[in-house]
Amino acid sequence: MRTCVECDFAYDLTVATEVSALARGYADDYARILISDPARLRRRTAPTVWSPLEYSCHVRDVLLVQRERVLTARRVEIPIAEPMGRDERVEHAGYADEQPEDVSRQLWDAASLFAHALDRLSDEDWERRLVYGYPERAERTLRWVAVHTLHELRHHLGDIRRQL
């Protein structure tokens, strides 16, 4: 088991089957934040720290990418999860220019799509593997992918709350 030193999240793979419900709950948490003052949501507290809006866009995209990884692992034997280009996306996708209300809706939709993909996994599917590059390149189960995505949701919600 691994624990994130920044947010104290413990990678407990036994909660994987609960991640779909938890992801939807986190989407609601993000939605509540995204209805606050748009100027505050766009403000970076330091040049190298994303704004709350940028973090929210990142989380939305993480959910979409992770959904695709789950679906790919169901049809391809041990696929390679290509990096999503997290840092490049901030500029390439124009995160800072997005509208908070749109991101809120999209994030909820992304969480629902991700959760639906998880809800369809059989006991056997949870053990399917893919090659994942974080924290080091290794084969990971879909159970780990679900828990890692939960970590992303929780960790970045904390990043946003600290800024606000």
DSSP file (Angstrom, degrees, kcal/mol; ACC not computed):
  #  RESIDUE AA STRUCTURE BP1 BP2  ACC     N-H-->O    O-->H-N    N-H-->O    O-->H-N    TCO  KAPPA ALPHA  PHI   PSI    X-CA   Y-CA   Z-CA
    1    1 A M              0   0    0      0, 0.0     2,-0.4     0, 0.0    11,-0.1   0.000 360.0 360.0 360.0 143.1    0.0    0.0    0.0
    2    2 A R        -     0   0    0      9,-0.3     9,-3.4     2,-0.0     2,-0.4  -0.908 360.0-156.5-120.4 146.3    1.2    3.5   -0.8
    3    3 A T  B     -A   10   0A   0     -2,-0.4     2,-0.5     7,-0.2     7,-0.2  -0.979  20.7-123.1-125.0 137.1    0.2    6.8    0.8
    4    4 A C     >  -     0   0    0      5,-2.6     4,-2.0    -2,-0.4     5,-0.2  -0.669  15.8-153.5 -76.4 123.2    0.4   10.3   -0.7
    5    5 A V  T  4 S+     0   0    0     -2,-0.5    -1,-0.2     1,-0.2     0, 0.0   0.768  90.5  52.9 -70.9 -24.5    2.6   12.4    1.6
    6    6 A E  T  4 S+     0   0    0      1,-0.1    -1,-0.2     3,-0.1    -2,-0.0   0.907 128.1  13.8 -77.7 -42.6    0.9   15.6    0.5
    7    7 A C  T  4 S-     0   0    0      2,-0.1    -2,-0.2     0, 0.0    -1,-0.1   0.439  94.8-122.8-117.0  -0.9   -2.7   14.6    1.2
    8    8 A D     <  +     0   0    0     -4,-2.0     2,-0.4     1,-0.2    -3,-0.1   0.714  51.7 161.8  67.4  22.5   -2.4   11.5    3.3
    9    9 A F        -     0   0    0     -5,-0.2    -5,-2.6   142,-0.1     2,-0.5  -0.612  28.7-147.5 -75.2 129.1   -4.4    9.4    0.8
   10   10 A A  B     -A    3   0A   0     -2,-0.4     2,-1.7    -7,-0.2    -7,-0.2  -0.864  13.3-129.4-100.4 129.0   -3.9    5.7    1.3
   11   11 A Y        +     0   0    0     -9,-3.4     2,-0.8    -2,-0.5    -9,-0.3  -0.593  37.7 170.9 -76.7  87.2   -4.1    3.5   -1.7
   12   12 A D    >   -     0   0    0     -2,-1.7     3,-1.8     1,-0.1     4,-0.1  -0.872  18.5-166.1-102.7 102.3   -6.5    0.9   -0.4
   13   13 A L  G >  S+     0   0    0     -2,-0.8     3,-1.3     1,-0.3     4,-0.2   0.639  78.8  76.2 -67.7 -13.5   -7.4   -1.3   -3.3
   14   14 A T  G 3  S+     0   0    0      1,-0.2     3,-0.4     2,-0.1    -1,-0.3   0.683  89.7  57.9 -71.1 -15.1  -10.3   -2.8   -1.4
   15   15 A V  G X> S+     0   0    0     -3,-1.8     3,-2.2     1,-0.2     4,-0.6   0.421  73.9 104.3 -91.9   1.8  -12.4    0.4   -1.9
   16   16 A A  G X4 S+     0   0    0     -3,-1.3     3,-1.4     1,-0.3     4,-0.4   0.864  76.0  54.8 -52.5 -41.7  -12.1    0.2   -5.8
   17   17 A T  G 34 S+     0   0    0     -3,-0.4    -1,-0.3     1,-0.3     4,-0.2   0.624 106.5  53.0 -71.9 -10.4  -15.7   -1.0   -6.1
   18   18 A E  G <> S+     0   0    0     -3,-2.2     4,-2.1     1,-0.1     3,-0.4   0.504  83.1  91.6 -95.4  -7.4  -16.9    2.1   -4.2
   19   19 A V  H <X S+     0   0    0     -3,-1.4     4,-3.1    -4,-0.6     5,-0.2   0.830  76.2  61.6 -63.1 -34.2  -15.1    4.5   -6.4
   20   20 A S  H  > S+     0   0    0     -4,-0.4     4,-1.7     1,-0.2    -1,-0.2   0.944 110.2  39.9 -59.7 -47.0  -17.9    5.1   -8.8
   21   21 A A  H  > S+     0   0    0     -3,-0.4     4,-1.9    -4,-0.2    -1,-0.2   0.905 116.5  50.8 -67.1 -40.7  -20.2    6.5   -6.1
   22   22 A L  H  X S+     0   0    0     -4,-2.1     4,-2.4     1,-0.2    -2,-0.2   0.879 106.8  54.4 -65.5 -37.4  -17.3    8.4   -4.5
   23   23 A A  H  X S+     0   0    0     -4,-3.1     4,-2.1     1,-0.2    -1,-0.2   0.911 107.7  49.9 -63.1 -42.0  -16.4   10.0   -7.9
   24   24 A R  H  X S+     0   0    0     -4,-1.7     4,-1.5    -5,-0.2    -1,-0.2   0.899 110.2  51.3 -63.6 -38.9  -19.9   11.3   -8.3
   25   25 A G  H  X S+     0   0    0     -4,-1.9     4,-1.6     1,-0.2    -2,-0.2   0.904 109.2  49.6 -64.1 -41.6  -19.8   12.7   -4.8
   26   26 A Y  H  X S+     0   0    0     -4,-2.4     4,-2.5     1,-0.2    -1,-0.2   0.871 104.7  58.6 -65.1 -35.8  -16.5   14.5   -5.5
   27   27 A A  H  X S+     0   0    0     -4,-2.1     4,-2.3     1,-0.2    -1,-0.2   0.891 104.7  51.4 -60.0 -38.1  -18.0   15.9   -8.7
   28   28 A D  H  X S+     0   0    0     -4,-1.5     4,-2.1     2,-0.2    -1,-0.2   0.895 107.6  52.7 -63.8 -39.8  -20.7   17.5   -6.5
   29   29 A D  H  X S+     0   0    0     -4,-1.6     4,-1.5     1,-0.2    -2,-0.2   0.921 110.6  46.7 -61.4 -44.5  -18.0   19.0   -4.3
   30   30 A Y  H  X S+     0   0    0     -4,-2.5     4,-2.5     1,-0.2    -1,-0.2   0.905 108.7  55.9 -63.5 -40.9  -16.3   20.5   -7.3
   31   31 A A  H  X S+     0   0    0     -4,-2.3     4,-0.5     1,-0.2    -1,-0.2   0.897 104.5  52.8 -59.5 -41.7  -19.6   21.8   -8.6
   32   32 A R  H >< S+     0   0    0     -4,-2.1     3,-0.6     1,-0.2    -1,-0.2   0.879 112.0  46.0 -62.3 -37.2  -20.2   23.7   -5.4
   33   33 A I  H >< S+     0   0    0     -4,-1.5     3,-2.0     1,-0.2    -2,-0.2   0.895 105.0  60.7 -70.9 -39.3  -16.8   25.4   -5.7
   34   34 A L  H 3< S+     0   0    0     -4,-2.5    -1,-0.2     1,-0.3    -2,-0.2   0.516  94.5  63.6 -72.7  -3.5  -17.3   26.2   -9.3
   35   35 A I  T << S+     0   0    0     -3,-0.6    -1,-0.3    -4,-0.5    -2,-0.1   0.406  87.4  95.6 -94.9   2.1  -20.3   28.4   -8.6
   36   36 A S  S <  S-     0   0    0     -3,-2.0     5,-0.1     1,-0.2    -3,-0.0  -0.088  96.4 -41.5 -80.8-172.8  -18.2   30.8   -6.5
   37   37 A D    >>  -     0   0    0      1,-0.2     4,-1.9     2,-0.1     3,-0.5  -0.281  50.1-147.0 -54.7 115.1  -16.6   34.1   -7.7
   38   38 A P  H 3> S+     0   0    0      0, 0.0     4,-1.4     0, 0.0    -1,-0.2   0.825  96.9  58.1 -56.9 -33.5  -15.1   33.5  -11.2
   39   39 A A  H 3> S+     0   0    0      1,-0.2     4,-0.7     2,-0.2     3,-0.2   0.917 108.0  46.2 -64.3 -41.5  -12.3   36.0  -10.6
   40   40 A R  H X4 S+     0   0    0     -3,-0.5     3,-0.6     1,-0.2    -1,-0.2   0.868 109.5  55.1 -66.6 -36.0  -11.1   33.9   -7.5
   41   41 A L  H 3< S+     0   0    0     -4,-1.9    12,-2.9     1,-0.2    13,-0.4   0.790 110.1  46.0 -67.5 -27.3  -11.5   30.7   -9.6
   42   42 A R  H 3< S+     0   0    0     -4,-1.4     2,-0.3    -3,-0.2    -1,-0.2   0.555  90.3 105.2 -91.9  -9.2   -9.1   32.1  -12.3
   43   43 A R    <<  -     0   0    0     -4,-0.7     2,-0.4    -3,-0.6    10,-0.1  -0.569  58.0-150.1 -82.7 130.7   -6.5   33.4   -9.9
   44   44 A R        -     0   0    0     -2,-0.3     7,-0.1     7,-0.2     6,-0.1  -0.818   6.3-151.6 -93.0 136.1   -3.2   31.6   -9.5
   45   45 A T  S    S+     0   0    0     -2,-0.4    -1,-0.1     5,-0.3     5,-0.1   0.646  85.9   9.2 -81.6 -14.7   -1.6   32.0   -6.1
   46   46 A A  S >  S-     0   0    0      3,-0.5     3,-1.8     1,-0.0    -1,-0.2  -0.962  83.9-107.6-156.5 154.2    1.9   31.5   -7.7
   47   47 A P  T 3  S+     0   0    0      0, 0.0    -1,-0.0     0, 0.0    -2,-0.0   0.805 119.8  43.5 -58.0 -29.8    3.0   31.3  -11.4
   48   48 A T  T 3  S+     0   0    0      2,-0.1     2,-0.5    -3,-0.0    -3,-0.0   0.361  98.4  86.1 -98.7   5.8    3.6   27.6  -11.2
   49   49 A V  S <  S-     0   0    0     -3,-1.8    -3,-0.5     1,-0.0    -4,-0.1  -0.923  79.5-124.5-108.8 126.4    0.4   26.7   -9.3
   50   50 A W        -     0   0    0     -2,-0.5    -5,-0.3    -6,-0.1    -2,-0.1  -0.281  26.1-112.4 -64.5 152.1   -2.7   26.2  -11.3
   51   51 A S     >  -     0   0    0     -9,-0.1     4,-2.6    -7,-0.1     5,-0.2  -0.356  32.8-102.5 -74.2 163.7   -5.8   28.2  -10.5
   52   52 A P  H  > S+     0   0    0      0, 0.0     4,-2.1     0, 0.0   -10,-0.2   0.878 125.6  51.6 -56.1 -37.3   -8.9   26.5   -9.0
   53   53 A L  H  > S+     0   0    0    -12,-2.9     4,-2.3     2,-0.2     5,-0.2   0.922 109.4  49.1 -65.5 -43.4  -10.5   26.6  -12.5
   54   54 A E  H  > S+     0   0    0    -13,-0.4     4,-2.3     1,-0.2    -1,-0.2   0.901 110.5  50.5 -63.6 -41.0   -7.4   25.0  -14.1
   55   55 A Y  H  X S+     0   0    0     -4,-2.6     4,-2.5     2,-0.2    -1,-0.2   0.907 109.8  51.3 -61.6 -40.7   -7.3   22.2  -11.4
   56   56 A S  H  X S+     0   0    0     -4,-2.1     4,-2.3    -5,-0.2    -2,-0.2   0.903 109.5  49.1 -64.7 -41.1  -11.0   21.6  -12.1
   57   57 A C  H  X S+     0   0    0     -4,-2.3     4,-2.4     2,-0.2    -1,-0.2   0.907 110.4  52.2 -62.6 -41.2  -10.4   21.3  -15.8
   58   58 A H  H  X S+     0   0    0     -4,-2.3     4,-2.7     1,-0.2    -2,-0.2   0.928 109.1  48.8 -60.1 -45.6   -7.5   18.9  -15.1
   59   59 A V  H  X S+     0   0    0     -4,-2.5     4,-2.4     2,-0.2    -1,-0.2   0.909 109.3  52.9 -63.5 -42.0   -9.8   16.7  -13.0
   60   60 A R  H  X S+     0   0    0     -4,-2.3     4,-1.8     1,-0.2    -1,-0.2   0.944 112.6  44.7 -55.7 -48.0  -12.4   16.6  -15.7
   61   61 A D  H  X S+     0   0    0     -4,-2.4     4,-2.8     1,-0.2     5,-0.2   0.858 108.9  56.4 -68.6 -35.1   -9.9   15.5  -18.2
   62   62 A V  H  X S+     0   0    0     -4,-2.7     4,-3.1     1,-0.2     5,-0.3   0.936 106.8  50.5 -58.6 -45.9   -8.4   13.0  -15.8
   63   63 A L  H  X S+     0   0    0     -4,-2.4     4,-1.9     1,-0.2    -2,-0.2   0.897 112.7  46.0 -61.0 -40.6  -11.8   11.4  -15.4
   64   64 A L  H  X S+     0   0    0     -4,-1.8     4,-1.9     2,-0.2    -1,-0.2   0.914 114.8  46.6 -68.6 -42.6  -12.2   11.2  -19.2
   65   65 A V  H  X S+     0   0    0     -4,-2.8     4,-2.1     2,-0.2    -2,-0.2   0.917 112.2  50.2 -65.7 -43.2   -8.7    9.8  -19.8
   66   66 A Q  H  X S+     0   0    0     -4,-3.1     4,-2.4    -5,-0.2    -1,-0.2   0.880 107.3  54.8 -65.0 -37.0   -9.1    7.2  -17.0
   67   67 A R  H  X S+     0   0    0     -4,-1.9     4,-2.6    -5,-0.3    -1,-0.2   0.945 109.0  47.8 -58.6 -47.4  -12.5    6.1  -18.5
   68   68 A E  H  X S+     0   0    0     -4,-1.9     4,-2.6     1,-0.2    -2,-0.2   0.876 110.0  52.7 -63.2 -36.7  -10.8    5.5  -21.8
   69   69 A R  H  X S+     0   0    0     -4,-2.1     4,-2.4     2,-0.2    -1,-0.2   0.907 109.6  48.7 -65.0 -41.0   -8.0    3.6  -20.1
   70   70 A V  H  X S+     0   0    0     -4,-2.4     4,-1.1     2,-0.2    -2,-0.2   0.941 113.6  46.4 -62.7 -47.3  -10.5    1.3  -18.3
   71   71 A L  H  X S+     0   0    0     -4,-2.6     4,-0.7     1,-0.2     3,-0.3   0.897 112.7  49.9 -64.3 -39.7  -12.3    0.7  -21.6
   72   72 A T  H >X S+     0   0    0     -4,-2.6     4,-2.3     1,-0.2     3,-1.2   0.918 106.8  54.5 -64.2 -43.2   -9.1    0.0  -23.4
   73   73 A A  H 3< S+     0   0    0     -4,-2.4     5,-0.3     1,-0.3    -1,-0.2   0.746 103.3  58.3 -64.9 -22.0   -7.9   -2.4  -20.8
   74   74 A R  H 3< S+     0   0    0     -4,-1.1    -1,-0.3    -3,-0.3    -2,-0.2   0.747 118.7  28.4 -77.3 -22.8  -11.1   -4.4  -21.2
   75   75 A R  H << S+     0   0    0     -3,-1.2     2,-0.4    -4,-0.7    -2,-0.2   0.589 116.4  57.8-115.1 -12.5  -10.5   -5.0  -24.9
   76   76 A V  S  < S-     0   0    0     -4,-2.3     2,-0.7    -5,-0.1    -1,-0.1  -0.963  83.9-117.4-122.4 136.4   -6.7   -5.0  -25.2
   77   77 A E  S    S-     0   0    0     -2,-0.4    53,-0.1     1,-0.3    -3,-0.1  -0.630  89.1 -24.7 -76.3 112.8   -4.3   -7.3  -23.3
   78   78 A I  S    S-     0   0    0     -2,-0.7    -1,-0.3    51,-0.6    52,-0.2   0.938  84.5-166.5  49.6  64.5   -2.1   -5.1  -21.1
   79   79 A P        -     0   0    0      0, 0.0    52,-3.4     0, 0.0     2,-0.6  -0.260  22.7-110.0 -70.9 165.4   -2.3   -1.9  -23.1
   80   80 A I  B     -b  131   0B   0     50,-0.2     2,-1.1    59,-0.0    52,-0.2  -0.878  22.0-138.0 -97.9 124.7    0.1    1.0  -22.4
   81   81 A A        -     0   0    0     50,-3.2    52,-0.4    -2,-0.6     3,-0.1  -0.722  23.6-145.3 -82.7 101.4   -1.5    4.0  -20.8
   82   82 A E        -     0   0    0     -2,-1.1    50,-0.0     1,-0.1    -1,-0.0  -0.369  28.0 -93.2 -67.0 145.8    0.0    6.9  -22.7
   83   83 A P        -     0   0    0      0, 0.0    -1,-0.1     0, 0.0    49,-0.0  -0.290  26.8-139.1 -58.2 144.1    0.7   10.1  -20.6
   84   84 A M        -     0   0    0     -3,-0.1     5,-0.1     4,-0.0    -2,-0.1   0.546  33.9-118.6 -84.1  -7.3   -2.2   12.5  -20.9
   85   85 A G     >  +     0   0    0      3,-0.1     4,-2.5     4,-0.0    -3,-0.0   0.948  42.0 179.5  70.2  48.2    0.1   15.6  -21.1
   86   86 A R  H  > S+     0   0    0      1,-0.2     4,-0.8     2,-0.2   -25,-0.0   0.873  75.3  42.0 -55.4 -45.4   -1.2   17.1  -18.0
   87   87 A D  H >> S+     0   0    0      1,-0.2     4,-0.7     2,-0.2     3,-0.5   0.897 114.8  50.3 -71.7 -39.1    1.0   20.2  -18.0
   88   88 A E  H >> S+     0   0    0      1,-0.2     4,-3.1     2,-0.2     3,-0.6   0.851 101.0  64.5 -66.7 -34.4    0.6   20.8  -21.7
   89   89 A R  H 3X S+     0   0    0     -4,-2.5     4,-2.5     1,-0.2     6,-0.5   0.824  88.3  68.3 -60.2 -32.7   -3.2   20.6  -21.6
   90   90 A V  H <<>S+     0   0    0     -4,-0.8     5,-1.8    -3,-0.5     6,-0.5   0.933 117.2  23.4 -54.7 -47.1   -3.4   23.7  -19.4
   91   91 A E  H X<5S+     0   0    0     -4,-0.7     3,-0.7    -3,-0.6    -2,-0.2   0.917 123.0  53.3 -83.6 -47.7   -2.3   25.8  -22.3
   92   92 A H  H 3<5S+     0   0    0     -4,-3.1    -3,-0.2     1,-0.3    -2,-0.2   0.875 118.2  36.4 -59.3 -39.5   -3.3   23.6  -25.2
   93   93 A A  T 3<5S-     0   0    0     -4,-2.5    -1,-0.3    -5,-0.3    -2,-0.2   0.521 107.7-124.9 -91.3  -6.7   -6.9   23.2  -24.1
   94   94 A G  T X>5 +     0   0    0     -3,-0.7     3,-1.6    -5,-0.3     4,-0.5   0.915  40.0 173.8  66.7  43.9   -7.1   26.8  -22.7
   95   95 A Y  G >4<S+     0   0    0     -5,-1.8     3,-1.4    -6,-0.5    -4,-0.1   0.868  73.4  57.5 -51.4 -42.0   -8.2   25.8  -19.2
   96   96 A A  G 34 S+     0   0    0     -6,-0.5    -1,-0.3     1,-0.3    -2,-0.1   0.726 105.3  52.0 -66.3 -20.4   -7.9   29.4  -17.9
   97   97 A D  G <4 S+     0   0    0     -3,-1.6    -1,-0.3     2,-0.1    -2,-0.2   0.486  85.8 108.5 -94.3  -3.9  -10.4   30.6  -20.5
   98   98 A E  S << S-     0   0    0     -3,-1.4   -41,-0.0    -4,-0.5     3,-0.0  -0.329  74.9-111.0 -74.7 157.8  -13.1   28.1  -19.8
   99   99 A Q    >>  -     0   0    0      1,-0.1     4,-2.4    -2,-0.0     3,-0.6  -0.765  18.1-137.1 -90.8 128.1  -16.4   29.0  -18.1
  100  100 A P  H 3> S+     0   0    0      0, 0.0     4,-2.6     0, 0.0     5,-0.2   0.864 103.6  53.0 -52.8 -41.1  -16.7   27.7  -14.6
  101  101 A E  H 3> S+     0   0    0      1,-0.2     4,-1.8     2,-0.2     5,-0.1   0.872 110.4  48.2 -66.1 -34.3  -20.4   26.7  -15.1
  102  102 A D  H <> S+     0   0    0     -3,-0.6     4,-2.8     2,-0.2     5,-0.2   0.923 111.8  49.2 -67.5 -43.7  -19.4   24.7  -18.2
  103  103 A V  H  X S+     0   0    0     -4,-2.4     4,-3.0     1,-0.2     5,-0.2   0.888 108.2  54.7 -63.8 -38.7  -16.6   23.0  -16.4
  104  104 A S  H  X S+     0   0    0     -4,-2.6     4,-2.0    -5,-0.2    -1,-0.2   0.947 112.3  42.3 -59.0 -49.7  -18.9   22.1  -13.5
  105  105 A R  H  X S+     0   0    0     -4,-1.8     4,-2.4     1,-0.2    -2,-0.2   0.919 116.4  48.5 -63.5 -44.6  -21.3   20.4  -15.8
  106  106 A Q  H  X S+     0   0    0     -4,-2.8     4,-2.9     1,-0.2    -2,-0.2   0.882 109.9  52.0 -64.9 -38.9  -18.6   18.7  -17.8
  107  107 A L  H  X S+     0   0    0     -4,-3.0     4,-2.6     2,-0.2    -1,-0.2   0.909 110.4  48.2 -65.2 -41.0  -16.8   17.5  -14.7
  108  108 A W  H  X S+     0   0    0     -4,-2.0     4,-2.2    -5,-0.2    -2,-0.2   0.924 113.2  48.0 -64.8 -42.4  -20.1   16.0  -13.4
  109  109 A D  H  X S+     0   0    0     -4,-2.4     4,-2.5     2,-0.2    -2,-0.2   0.914 111.6  50.2 -63.1 -42.3  -20.6   14.3  -16.8
  110  110 A A  H  X S+     0   0    0     -4,-2.9     4,-2.7     1,-0.2     5,-0.2   0.907 110.2  50.1 -63.3 -41.7  -17.0   13.0  -16.9
  111  111 A A  H  X S+     0   0    0     -4,-2.6     4,-2.8     1,-0.2    -1,-0.2   0.900 111.3  49.4 -63.0 -39.7  -17.5   11.6  -13.4
  112  112 A S  H  X S+     0   0    0     -4,-2.2     4,-2.5     2,-0.2    -2,-0.2   0.906 111.6  47.9 -66.3 -42.0  -20.7    9.9  -14.4
  113  113 A L  H  X S+     0   0    0     -4,-2.5     4,-2.0     2,-0.2    -2,-0.2   0.926 114.6  46.1 -64.0 -45.0  -19.1    8.4  -17.6
  114  114 A F  H  X S+     0   0    0     -4,-2.7     4,-2.0     2,-0.2    -2,-0.2   0.936 113.8  48.7 -61.8 -47.2  -16.1    7.1  -15.5
  115  115 A A  H  X S+     0   0    0     -4,-2.8     4,-2.8     1,-0.2    -2,-0.2   0.899 108.8  53.3 -61.6 -41.4  -18.4    5.7  -12.8
  116  116 A H  H  X S+     0   0    0     -4,-2.5     4,-1.0     1,-0.2    -1,-0.2   0.904 107.4  51.4 -61.9 -40.7  -20.5    4.0  -15.4
  117  117 A A  H  < S+     0   0    0     -4,-2.0     3,-0.5     1,-0.2    -1,-0.2   0.906 112.6  46.2 -62.2 -40.8  -17.5    2.3  -16.9
  118  118 A L  H >< S+     0   0    0     -4,-2.0     3,-1.9     1,-0.2    -2,-0.2   0.900 106.0  59.1 -67.4 -40.2  -16.4    1.1  -13.4
  119  119 A D  H 3< S+     0   0    0     -4,-2.8    -1,-0.2     1,-0.3    -2,-0.2   0.731 101.9  55.9 -61.9 -21.5  -20.0   -0.1  -12.6
  120  120 A R  T 3< S+     0   0    0     -4,-1.0    -1,-0.3    -3,-0.5     2,-0.3   0.444  82.1 112.7 -91.5  -1.0  -19.8   -2.4  -15.6
  121  121 A L    <   -     0   0    0     -3,-1.9     2,-0.1    -4,-0.2    -3,-0.0  -0.533  56.9-145.9 -76.8 135.9  -16.7   -4.2  -14.5
  122  122 A S     >  -     0   0    0     -2,-0.3     4,-1.9     1,-0.1    -2,-0.0  -0.405  34.8 -97.3 -85.3 172.3  -17.0   -7.9  -13.5
  123  123 A D  H  > S+     0   0    0      1,-0.2     4,-0.5     2,-0.2    -1,-0.1   0.897 129.1  49.0 -56.3 -40.4  -14.8   -9.4  -10.7
  124  124 A E  H >4 S+     0   0    0      1,-0.2     3,-1.1     2,-0.2     4,-0.3   0.886 106.1  56.2 -67.6 -39.9  -12.5  -10.7  -13.4
  125  125 A D  H >4 S+     0   0    0      1,-0.3     3,-2.1     2,-0.2    17,-0.4   0.865  95.4  65.4 -61.9 -36.8  -12.3   -7.3  -15.2
  126  126 A W  H 3< S+     0   0    0     -4,-1.9    17,-1.7     1,-0.3    16,-0.5   0.777 101.7  51.2 -57.7 -25.0  -11.1   -5.5  -12.0
  127  127 A E  T << S+     0   0    0     -3,-1.1    -1,-0.3    -4,-0.5    -2,-0.2   0.462  81.4 117.9 -93.9  -1.8   -8.0   -7.6  -12.3
  128  128 A R    <   -     0   0    0     -3,-2.1    14,-1.6    -4,-0.3     2,-0.3  -0.316  56.7-139.3 -62.0 152.3   -7.2   -6.7  -15.9
  129  129 A R  E     + C   0 141B   0     12,-0.2   -51,-0.6   -56,-0.2     2,-0.3  -0.784  25.0 178.4-121.0 157.4   -4.0   -4.9  -16.3
  130  130 A L  E     - C   0 140B   0     10,-2.1    10,-3.0    -2,-0.3     2,-0.6  -0.959  38.5-104.3-144.9 160.8   -2.4   -2.0  -18.1
  131  131 A V  E     -bC  80 139B   0    -52,-3.4   -50,-3.2    -2,-0.3     2,-0.4  -0.810  41.8-172.7 -90.0 121.3    1.1   -0.5  -18.1
  132  132 A Y  E     - C   0 138B   0      6,-3.0     6,-2.4    -2,-0.6     4,-0.1  -0.923  22.1-148.8-119.6 139.2    0.9    2.8  -16.2
  133  133 A G        +     0   0    0    -52,-0.4     4,-0.3    -2,-0.4    -1,-0.1   0.493  55.6 118.8 -88.2  -3.4    3.7    5.3  -15.9
  134  134 A Y  S    S-     0   0    0      1,-0.2     4,-0.1     2,-0.2     2,-0.1  -0.916  86.7  -8.1-119.2 143.0    3.0    6.7  -12.4
  135  135 A P  S    S-     0   0    0      0, 0.0     2,-0.3     0, 0.0    -1,-0.2  -0.952 145.1 -17.9 -72.6 -19.7    4.6    6.7   -9.9
  136  136 A E  S    S-     0   0    0     -4,-0.1     2,-0.3    -2,-0.1    -2,-0.2  -0.968  87.6 -82.2-139.6 157.6    6.9    4.4  -11.9
  137  137 A R  S    S+     0   0    0     -2,-0.3     2,-0.3    -4,-0.3    -4,-0.2  -0.414  73.6 133.2 -63.1 121.4    6.3    2.4  -15.0
  138  138 A A  E     -C  132   0B   0     -6,-2.4    -6,-3.0    -2,-0.3     2,-0.4  -0.984  61.6 -89.9-162.2 159.0    4.5   -0.8  -13.9
  139  139 A E  E     -C  131   0B   0     -2,-0.3     2,-0.3    -8,-0.2    -8,-0.2  -0.642  48.1-174.5 -74.8 134.4    1.6   -3.0  -14.7
  140  140 A R  E     -C  130   0B   0    -10,-3.0   -10,-2.1    -2,-0.4     2,-0.1  -0.949  20.3-123.7-130.4 150.0   -1.4   -2.0  -12.7
  141  141 A T  E  >  -C  129   0B   0     -2,-0.3     4,-2.0   -12,-0.2   -12,-0.2  -0.462  28.9-112.1 -85.0 164.3   -4.9   -3.5  -12.3
  142  142 A L  H  > S+     0   0    0    -14,-1.6     4,-2.4   -16,-0.5     5,-0.2   0.794 120.3  63.6 -65.1 -26.6   -8.1   -1.6  -13.0
  143  143 A R  H  > S+     0   0    0    -17,-1.7     4,-2.0   -15,-0.3    -1,-0.2   0.930 104.8  45.2 -59.1 -44.9   -8.6   -1.8   -9.3
  144  144 A W  H  > S+     0   0    0    -18,-0.2     4,-3.1     2,-0.2     5,-0.2   0.902 109.7  55.0 -65.7 -41.5   -5.5    0.4   -8.9
  145  145 A V  H  X S+     0   0    0     -4,-2.0     4,-2.2     1,-0.2    -2,-0.2   0.915 108.6  48.8 -58.6 -43.8   -6.6    2.7  -11.7
  146  146 A A  H  X S+     0   0    0     -4,-2.4     4,-2.0     2,-0.2    -1,-0.2   0.939 114.3  44.4 -61.4 -47.7   -9.9    3.3   -9.9
  147  147 A V  H  X S+     0   0    0     -4,-2.0     4,-2.1     1,-0.2    -2,-0.2   0.885 112.0  52.9 -67.1 -38.4   -8.3    4.0   -6.6
  148  148 A H  H  X S+     0   0    0     -4,-3.1     4,-2.2     2,-0.2    -1,-0.2   0.891 108.1  51.2 -63.5 -38.2   -5.6    6.3   -8.2
  149  149 A T  H  X S+     0   0    0     -4,-2.2     4,-2.3    -5,-0.2    -2,-0.2   0.894 107.2  53.1 -66.0 -39.0   -8.4    8.3   -9.9
  150  150 A L  H  X S+     0   0    0     -4,-2.0     4,-2.4     1,-0.2    -1,-0.2   0.902 107.1  52.9 -59.8 -40.9  -10.1    8.7   -6.5
  151  151 A H  H  X S+     0   0    0     -4,-2.1     4,-3.4     1,-0.2     5,-0.3   0.928 106.9  51.9 -60.0 -45.2   -6.7   10.0   -5.2
  152  152 A E  H  X S+     0   0    0     -4,-2.2     4,-2.3     1,-0.2     5,-0.3   0.926 110.2  49.1 -56.5 -46.2   -6.7   12.5   -8.0
  153  153 A L  H  X S+     0   0    0     -4,-2.3     4,-1.3     1,-0.2    -1,-0.2   0.933 117.6  39.3 -60.0 -47.8  -10.2   13.7   -7.1
  154  154 A R  H  X S+     0   0    0     -4,-2.4     4,-1.9     2,-0.2    -2,-0.2   0.929 115.2  51.4 -69.3 -46.3   -9.4   14.1   -3.4
  155  155 A H  H  X S+     0   0    0     -4,-3.4     4,-1.9     1,-0.2    -2,-0.2   0.925 113.1  43.4 -60.2 -48.1   -5.9   15.5   -3.8
  156  156 A H  H  X S+     0   0    0     -4,-2.3     4,-2.3    -5,-0.3    -1,-0.2   0.788 107.4  59.2 -75.1 -25.5   -6.8   18.3   -6.3
  157  157 A L  H  X S+     0   0    0     -4,-1.3     4,-2.5    -5,-0.3    -1,-0.2   0.905 107.8  48.2 -63.6 -39.4   -9.9   19.2   -4.3
  158  158 A G  H  X S+     0   0    0     -4,-1.9     4,-2.3     2,-0.2    -2,-0.2   0.902 108.2  54.0 -64.8 -41.1   -7.5   19.9   -1.4
  159  159 A D  H  X S+     0   0    0     -4,-1.9     4,-1.3     1,-0.2    -2,-0.2   0.923 111.9  45.2 -56.7 -44.5   -5.3   21.9   -3.7
  160  160 A I  H  X S+     0   0    0     -4,-2.3     4,-1.9     1,-0.2     3,-0.3   0.929 110.8  51.7 -67.0 -46.2   -8.3   24.1   -4.7
  161  161 A R  H  < S+     0   0    0     -4,-2.5    -1,-0.2     1,-0.2    -2,-0.2   0.867 106.2  55.3 -62.6 -35.8   -9.5   24.5   -1.1
  162  162 A R  H  < S+     0   0    0     -4,-2.3    -1,-0.2     1,-0.2    -2,-0.2   0.882 109.6  47.1 -64.2 -35.6   -6.1   25.7    0.0
  163  163 A Q  H  <        0   0    0     -4,-1.3    -2,-0.2    -3,-0.3    -1,-0.2   0.838 360.0 360.0 -74.5 -32.4   -6.1   28.4   -2.6
  164  164 A L     <        0   0    0     -4,-1.9    -1,-0.2  -123,-0.0    -2,-0.2   0.463 360.0 360.0 -85.9 360.0   -9.6   29.6   -1.8
